[in-house]
Amino acid sequence: MNDIAKKAILYDFYGELLTDHQKKVYEDAVMNDLSLSELASEYGISRQGAHDLLKRCDAILEDYENKLHLVARFGELKSIASDMVEGLEALRKTDDPDTKEKIFNRLKEQISLMEEL
């Protein structure tokens, strides 16, 4: 996953835990692709101040993920759900009782995995 996408996902999950000022600056930097100079001008801070604020926000968001693992869990759930959809499609397409049984058992395993998360 590229750096901007990772930052955007972390922000989607944990952005509300930032201060209003941090949210505004971070959104402008990550979502609106403003440069440090543009951020400095927009918020009346130095380029170094903008840089430090962005690094601090990155660290805060990463820290929340390291403690809560919501993004990781979401990714796992999304993967399991995708596998389940594929299994249901395969189940629909086959008439073989043995294949149906294998697919059904795999779906039950995936449901158990989801419940553990």
RAQUI-V188324 format. One record per residue. RES is the residue in one letter. OMEGA is omega in whole degrees, 0 to 359 (999 if undefined). NEAR is the number of other ideal C-beta (glycine too) atoms within 8 Angstrom. Layout:
res=RES omega=OMEGA near=NEAR
res=RES omega=OMEGA near=NEAR
This chain:
res=M omega=181 near=4
res=N omega=188 near=5
res=D omega=182 near=5
res=I omega=178 near=7
res=A omega=179 near=8
res=K omega=179 near=9
res=K omega=181 near=11
res=A omega=180 near=10
res=I omega=177 near=10
res=L omega=179 near=14
res=Y omega=178 near=13
res=D omega=182 near=7
res=F omega=190 near=11
res=Y omega=184 near=14
res=G omega=181 near=12
res=E omega=179 near=5
res=L omega=174 near=6
res=L omega=174 near=12
res=T omega=179 near=5
res=D omega=180 near=6
res=H omega=179 near=7
res=Q omega=180 near=12
res=K omega=182 near=11
res=K omega=182 near=9
res=V omega=182 near=14
res=Y omega=177 near=14
res=E omega=180 near=11
res=D omega=181 near=12
res=A omega=188 near=12
res=V omega=185 near=11
res=M omega=183 near=8
res=N omega=174 near=7
res=D omega=175 near=6
res=L omega=179 near=8
res=S omega=177 near=6
res=L omega=179 near=9
res=S omega=179 near=7
res=E omega=177 near=9
res=L omega=180 near=16
res=A omega=180 near=13
res=S omega=182 near=7
res=E omega=187 near=8
res=Y omega=176 near=10
res=G omega=178 near=5
res=I omega=178 near=8
res=S omega=176 near=6
res=R omega=179 near=9
res=Q omega=177 near=6
res=G omega=178 near=9
res=A omega=179 near=15
res=H omega=180 near=9
res=D omega=179 near=8
res=L omega=179 near=12
res=L omega=178 near=13
res=K omega=179 near=8
res=R omega=178 near=9
res=C omega=177 near=12
res=D omega=181 near=9
res=A omega=179 near=8
res=I omega=181 near=12
res=L omega=177 near=14
res=E omega=180 near=9
res=D omega=176 near=8
res=Y omega=180 near=13
res=E omega=179 near=14
res=N omega=180 near=7
res=K omega=188 near=6
res=L omega=178 near=7
res=H omega=181 near=8
res=L omega=180 near=10
res=V omega=179 near=10
res=A omega=179 near=8
res=R omega=178 near=9
res=F omega=179 near=9
res=G omega=178 near=8
res=E omega=179 near=10
res=L omega=179 near=10
res=K omega=179 near=8
res=S omega=179 near=8
res=I omega=179 near=12
res=A omega=178 near=9
res=S omega=177 near=8
res=D omega=180 near=10
res=M omega=178 near=11
res=V omega=178 near=8
res=E omega=178 near=8
res=G omega=178 near=12
res=L omega=177 near=9
res=E omega=178 near=8
res=A omega=178 near=10
res=L omega=180 near=11
res=R omega=186 near=6
res=K omega=186 near=5
res=T omega=175 near=9
res=D omega=182 near=2
res=D omega=182 near=6
res=P omega=179 near=5
res=D omega=178 near=6
res=T omega=178 near=9
res=K omega=180 near=10
res=E omega=179 near=8
res=K omega=180 near=8
res=I omega=180 near=12
res=F omega=179 near=9
res=N omega=178 near=8
res=R omega=177 near=10
res=L omega=178 near=12
res=K omega=177 near=8
res=E omega=180 near=8
res=Q omega=177 near=12
res=I omega=178 near=9
res=S omega=178 near=8
res=L omega=179 near=10
res=M omega=180 near=10
res=E omega=179 near=6
res=E omega=181 near=5
res=L omega=999 near=8
